[in-house]
Amino acid sequence: MLILSRKINEKIMIGEDISISIIEIQGEHIRIGVDAPKSVKVFRQEVFDSIKSENKAAAESTPRFPEVDFGPAAGILDT
């Protein structure tokens, strides 16, 4: 892990097209801004973990489809 010190309005670059800016520091809280292409998904860790957990649960579940009643004429075609 790379650990860096930054002050307000200073940035960290990740590659050529992702930057992280320090917006505000208040006590133990730091607000950051992330500038990245729209193709790059940016999540807080707890949101990312939740999405990953939901995706895993969905992949492991068995799909249930509702029963469809087509009535007495099901399978009969009018010609």
Secondary structure, 3 states (H helix, E strand, C coil): CCCCCCCCCCEEEECCCEEEEEEEEECCEEEEEEECCCCCCCCCHHHHHHHHHHHHHHHHCCCCCCCCCCCCCCCCCCC
